[in-house]
Amino acid sequence: MEKKRKWRSLSVLLAFITLVSVISSTYFAYRNVDLQQQYGNLQNSLYNFSPFIFSNYSIDSRLNNMFFDPFSSELFLLGFINVDLKVVSPYDGMLTINVKSLNTYVNSIVPTFLNVSILNYSTVSFFPFPETQYQYFISKNVINQIEDKLEVKAVVYLNSGILQQAFQNDTTSVGFPLGDIIFQAKLFEVQTNQTYTKDFNQGVYCNIKTNP
């Protein structure tokens, strides 16, 4: 009887140990799966998000006339446009900024100077060469701040008669909000060989002087 009791106690102890072992193995297996899932989620959050390009809009920039002719409807403007971008990417890459177009304002003030009928012929390009590109290295997983001044040339068309009237009575300078210059930011990710694009606008003010 004593041996049976001991054997029964040993069997219960072995069963308890087996049960604890099974529960422990199941728990650690579950924790391993959970940790792997958390690690996978972390990897996704670090590397599998779309790049973010944010532009801070301003109208601080000025374009000035390259020469003055009150009798000409074609006006050549030159100046630096301020850009302020924030770029976040999961991979290292290169950001290229190109200039696309000039969107002139049409309101109750500007049309007195601009020839509304041919606004679509207005052009904008980088100076001194239209093919000029502004490029910036982008580091992964940090906020890349890009602050620069991009030199541009714009051609707009004026109402020459209104301009002549504006420069009477010894007036030497006329200024007004011209519109928005539309740029395109292209981000090339080296590791994935992918390109992301985003258009952004910067406001510009026109300043016409008799002696530029």
C-alpha positions in Angstrom: 0.0 0.0 0.0 2.8 2.4 0.9 4.4 1.8 -2.5 1.1 2.3 -4.3 0.7 5.7 -2.5 4.2 6.7 -3.4 3.7 5.7 -7.0 0.4 7.5 -7.1 2.0 10.7 -5.6 4.8 10.4 -8.1 2.3 10.0 -11.0 0.4 13.1 -9.9 3.7 15.0 -9.5 4.8 14.0 -13.0 1.4 14.9 -14.5 1.6 18.3 -12.8 5.1 18.9 -14.1 4.0 17.8 -17.6 1.0 20.1 -17.4 3.2 23.0 -16.3 5.6 22.3 -19.1 2.8 22.2 -21.7 1.4 25.5 -20.4 4.8 27.1 -20.3 5.6 25.9 -23.9 2.3 27.1 -25.1 2.8 30.5 -23.4 6.3 31.0 -24.7 5.2 29.9 -28.2 2.4 32.4 -28.1 4.8 35.2 -26.8 7.3 34.3 -29.6 4.5 34.7 -32.2 3.4 37.9 -30.6 6.9 39.3 -30.5 7.5 38.4 -34.1 4.2 40.1 -35.1 5.2 43.2 -33.1 8.7 43.2 -34.8 7.0 42.9 -38.2 4.7 45.8 -37.4 7.7 47.8 -36.3 9.5 47.0 -39.5 6.5 48.0 -41.5 6.2 51.3 -39.6 9.9 52.0 -40.3 10.2 50.9 -43.9 6.8 50.4 -45.5 5.3 53.9 -45.4 4.9 56.3 -48.2 7.3 59.3 -48.3 5.9 62.6 -47.0 6.7 65.9 -48.6 5.3 69.1 -47.0 5.6 72.6 -48.4 5.3 75.8 -46.3 3.5 78.3 -48.6 4.6 81.9 -48.5 4.3 85.0 -50.7 7.6 86.6 -49.5 9.4 86.3 -52.9 9.9 89.2 -55.3 10.3 89.2 -59.1 11.8 92.4 -60.6 11.8 93.5 -64.3 15.0 92.9 -66.2 14.6 96.2 -68.2 11.9 98.8 -68.4 9.8 99.6 -71.5 6.3 101.1 -70.7 5.3 100.8 -74.4 5.9 97.0 -74.5 3.3 94.5 -73.4 5.9 91.8 -72.8 7.6 92.0 -69.4 10.7 90.0 -68.4 11.0 89.3 -64.6 13.8 87.8 -62.6 14.3 86.9 -59.0 14.7 84.3 -56.3 11.7 82.2 -55.0 11.9 81.0 -51.4 11.1 77.3 -50.9 10.6 75.6 -47.5 10.1 71.8 -47.7 10.0 69.0 -45.1 10.7 65.5 -46.4 10.5 62.2 -44.6 11.3 58.9 -46.4 11.9 55.3 -45.2 14.9 55.1 -47.6 17.8 57.3 -48.6 17.3 59.1 -51.8 17.6 62.3 -54.0 15.0 65.1 -54.2 14.9 67.1 -57.4 12.9 70.3 -57.8 11.6 71.4 -61.2 9.6 74.5 -62.1 6.3 73.8 -64.0 4.2 76.9 -64.6 3.0 80.3 -63.5 -0.5 80.7 -62.3 -1.3 84.4 -62.4 -3.9 86.0 -60.2 -7.1 87.2 -61.8 -8.9 89.5 -59.5 -10.2 93.1 -59.3 -6.7 94.6 -59.1 -4.2 92.6 -61.2 -6.1 92.6 -64.5 -5.6 96.4 -64.7 -1.9 95.5 -65.3 -2.1 92.0 -66.8 -3.5 91.4 -70.3 -6.1 88.8 -69.3 -6.7 87.7 -72.9 -3.2 86.2 -73.2 -2.5 85.1 -69.6 -2.0 81.5 -70.8 1.1 82.6 -72.7 2.9 83.5 -69.5 6.0 81.3 -68.9 8.4 80.6 -66.1 11.7 78.7 -66.1 14.9 78.5 -64.0 17.6 81.0 -64.6 20.2 81.2 -66.2 19.3 77.9 -68.0 15.8 76.4 -68.3 17.3 72.9 -67.7 18.8 73.9 -64.4 17.9 71.4 -61.6 18.0 71.8 -57.9 18.9 68.5 -56.1 19.2 67.6 -52.5 20.2 64.4 -50.7 17.5 62.8 -48.5 18.3 60.7 -45.4 16.0 58.0 -44.3 13.8 58.1 -41.2 14.5 61.7 -40.3 12.9 65.1 -41.1 14.9 66.5 -44.0 14.4 70.3 -44.0 15.1 72.0 -47.3 15.2 75.8 -47.3 16.6 77.4 -50.5 16.2 80.2 -53.0 15.5 79.2 -56.5 16.4 81.7 -59.3 13.7 81.9 -61.9 12.8 84.0 -64.9 9.1 84.8 -65.8 7.6 86.3 -68.9 4.1 88.0 -68.5 2.0 90.2 -70.7 0.7 93.6 -69.5 -1.8 96.2 -70.6 0.9 98.7 -71.8 -1.6 101.5 -71.8 -2.5 101.0 -68.1 1.3 100.7 -67.3 2.0 104.0 -69.0 -0.7 105.7 -66.9 0.7 104.1 -63.7 4.1 105.6 -64.3 2.9 109.2 -64.7 3.5 111.9 -62.1 7.1 110.8 -61.4 6.1 107.3 -60.2 9.2 105.1 -60.3 7.9 101.7 -59.1 4.7 99.7 -59.3 4.1 96.5 -57.4 1.3 93.9 -57.2 0.7 90.2 -56.3 1.6 88.3 -59.5 0.4 84.8 -58.6 1.8 81.4 -57.7 4.7 79.6 -59.3 4.0 75.8 -59.4 7.0 73.5 -58.7 7.3 69.8 -58.8 9.3 67.8 -56.2 10.6 64.4 -57.3 11.9 62.0 -54.7 13.9 59.0 -56.0 14.4 56.2 -53.5 17.7 54.4 -54.3 17.0 51.1 -52.6 13.5 50.6 -54.1 14.2 52.3 -57.4 10.9 54.2 -57.0 10.0 57.9 -57.7 7.4 59.9 -55.8 6.2 63.3 -57.0 4.4 66.2 -55.4 3.5 69.6 -56.8 3.7 72.6 -54.5 3.1 76.4 -54.9 4.9 79.5 -53.8 3.4 82.9 -54.1 5.3 85.7 -55.8 5.0 89.5 -55.9 5.8 91.5 -59.0 7.8 94.8 -58.7 8.2 96.9 -61.8 10.8 99.7 -61.6 11.7 102.4 -64.2 15.4 101.8 -63.5 15.8 98.1 -62.7 
